[in-house]
Amino acid sequence: MKNVLIIQDIAQFGKCSTTVALPIISACGVTGTIMPTSILSTHTGPEFPGFTFVDMMDNLVQTLQHWEALNIKFDAIYTGYLGRVDHVDLLLEHFPNILADDAKIFIDPAFGDHGKYYTGFDDTYGQAQRKLVAVADFVLPNYTEACLMLGRDFDALDYSEAELKEIMSELQAIGAKNVIMTGVRQDDLIGAAILNEEGELNYSYSTYIDQMFHGTGDVFAAAVVGTFMNTNDIYASIDKAVEYVPAAIQATIDDENPITYGVHFEKVLHLLIN
């Protein structure tokens, strides 16, 4: 089995980051190894003011040193919400020592939405994420994260194809081989676009559900990573993730106790099992 190193925070309540990525990647038939960068009492959404944050920097250092001593290697690395700028430099220092031959690096910046940074993040963190973009085989930002990393005005977006390709090309210029933009809309459809290494732009859409839920970006990214590790086909992986996210949203809406702080991705994990 392939083994993906999931480097993200653990939100103990709130369905996001590691607690979403691990079961989704496991459902795809891929081993998920976790490296918690921080531990939060809840995720950072507005439903949960006053969340607690514990940095895991010391454990990161010790874990990486231990793995390197054991010559442990991973077939892919998937980063999401980290928590601190200095996590980025530490990871970049150690990536070469824990990557197997032909391993892939998936970077989900996971620091903002709706034109703003998540609570606790600022431009310093956004610019630090550019260092991860520079080594990414696949980077998966939303429009907010792309704009903040590139110094673009989110409020001035026209969401045209020309603008989308320009933004994605700028991320490639930083170093990312393939850029997967999430939250791409067309009329009553929503999905993702990929600009590949050859400069080809492709789309994948599903029907837009007009309701806001937290954590759907994490669900999407994890489904892409898990599917890709089995298929080595990024287009099929994006299609699967674009199918999976609205299924999870609909399962949440249909539940007798619907929530807004996450989606009931568990109800549709069977869609990922081969």
N, C-alpha and C positions, 0 to 999 in steps of 0.2 A: 504493500500500500504506500501511496505517496504520503508525505508528512509535511504539513503546512505549519509554520510558526506564526501564531496569531499574537501580535504585539499591540495591545490596547489596554484601556482601563477596565476595571470591573466596577460597574454600577450595581450595587447590591440589590437595588430595587429600581425597576423602570424599563426593562427589556431593551437593551442596546449594547453595543460594543461586544465584549467578550462573551457575555451571557447569551447573545444572539449568534455570534459568529461560530462558536464551538459546536452547538447542536446542528446548525445548518450545514457546516462543512462535514461533520460526522455523518449526517444523513446522506450526503453525496458519496459516501463510501471512502472518505479520505480521513487520515489521522490528523487531528488538530492538537498541536502542542501550544500551551498558553504561556505568555510572558506578561503578567500584569505590570503596567507602568505606574498605575495609581489605583487606589481603592476609594470609591465614593459611596456615600450612604444611599444616594439616589442619582439619577442622571441630572443634568443641569438645566432642564426645562423649567418654564415658569410655574409649573404645578408644584415644584419642590424648592421653595426658597429656604436658604440656610443649610444647604447640603454640606456634608463634611467631606474633606479631601485628605487622603494620606498618600504621600509620595513614596514610591517603591525604589528609588534610585539605588540605595545601598544593595538591595536584593538583586536588582538588575546587574550590577557590577559583579556580584558574587556568582550569580547564575551563569553569566556569560563566561566567566573564568573557568567555572566547573565544566561547562559544556565543551569549551575549547580543550581542556585537559583530557576529556574523554573522546575528543575528535568527533563529536556529534555534528551531523550535517542535516540541513533541511532542503526539501525539494522546492519550497517556495516560502517567502516571507510576506505577510500581509499586515500592514500597519494601519491603524485607525486613530482614534482619540488617544493621545499620549498624555498630555497634561503639563509638561514643562519643556522649555526650549532646550535645556541641556540633555534631555533624553535623546534628541535628534543627533547631536554630536557623538554621544556614546554609541548609539546604534550604528551610525555610519562607520565608526572605528572598527566595530566588531563584525559587521556584515560579511566581509570577505572570508572570515575565519569559520563561519557557520553555514555557508551556502554550499550545497552540493554542485557538481558540474551541471551546467545547463539549468540551474535553478532560476525561478522567476521572482521578481519583486513587484508586489501590488501595493500601491500607496493610495489610501483613502484619506485625504487631508482632515476631514471630520472636525472642522473648527468653526463652522458658521452656516447660516441659512437666512433667507429673507433679507439679504443685504447687510447683515450684522454678524459680528463674532459671537460665539457662545460665551456665556458668563465665564470670566477668568482668563479669556484670551484677548490679544491685541495684535497690532501690526508686527511686533517683534516675533510673536509666535507664527503668524502667517508667513513672514519672510523666512523663518527657520524651516518651514515646510518645503520651501523651494529647494533646499538641499536634498530632501528626499525625492522630490520630483526629478531632480537631476540624475538619479540612479534608477528610476522606475522603468520597468518593462511596461507596466500599465498603471496609469494614474486615473483616479475616479473622482473628480471634483464635481460639485454642483456649481451653478452659475455664481453664487456668492463667493465660494472659495476660490474659484478661478479669478474673479475680479479682484479680490483682496490680495491674492498672491501677485497679480500682474499690475496692481495700481490703477485699475480701471474703475470707472464710475458705474456702480451697479444700477443706480437709478436712471442712467442714460441708455441702458440697453434697449435695442430694438428687436432683438431675438430673431433676426434674419439669418438665413443660412450663411451668407457672406460673413456676417459678424461672428457667428458660431465658429466657422472654420478659421477665422483670423485669431480668435481667442485660443482655440485648440492648437493652432500652429505656434503661437507664442509659448505655450506650455511645452511643446516639443522642442522649441529652441532652447529651453532651459536644460533639456536632456531626456525627457520622457520619450520612450519609443512609440508608445500608443497612448492616446488620450481618449478616455471614455467619459463623456459629459452626461450627467444625470439630470433629470427634471426637464427634458426637452419636450416642448409642447407643439402640437399641430392640431388646431381646431379642438375637437373633443377627444384627442388622443394625447397620451403622455408616454415617455419612454426614455431612451438613451441614444446617443450618437457616438460613433467611434471614428477617430481619425487615425488610420494605421501608419506604419512606417513608410509606406509608399505614397502617403498623402491622399489616400482614398477615404472618402467620407461615406459612412453607412449608418442607417437608422434602424431602430427597432421600437415598435409602439404597441401599447395596449389601450383600452378604453380608460379615460380619465374618470376617477371617482372624486367628487368634489367634497372631500373631507380631510382634515389635517390630522396626521398621526406622527408622533415622534418615533425615531429609530428605523424608518423605512430605508434610509440611505445605507445603514448598516446591514439590513436584511438583503438589499440589492447587492452590495459589494460581496458579502459572504456567499451568496448564491452564485455570483460570477466566479469567484475564486474556486469554490468547491466543484462546480461543474467543469471549469477549465482543467483542473488537475486530473480529471477522468477523460476528457475528450481532446485536450490540446487544441480546441476549436473555440476561439474567442467569440466568433459570431453566434455560434450555437449557445455559448455560455450567456451572452447578453440576452438573447432571445428567451432563454429559460428564466433568467432573473426578472426580465420584464413581464413574463407570465406569472411568476411566483409572487411578486410584491402585491399586485392588485388582488390576487387570490387571498393573501394574508389579510389585506385590508377588508375585503368583503367578509371574511370569516370573523373578523372583529366586529364589524357592523351587525352581523347576523347573530352574534352571541347574546344571550339573555342578560349578560352583564358587560356591555361594551365599555371600553376604556379609551382614553385619549393619550396616555403616557407611553404607549407602545402598541404593537399589533400582535394578534394571536397567531404568530407564524407557526406555532406548534401544530395547529389544526390542519395545516396543509403541507407538512413535511413529506408526506407520501409523494408529493409531486416531484420531489428531488431524488427519491430513491430509485435507482436503476434496477 
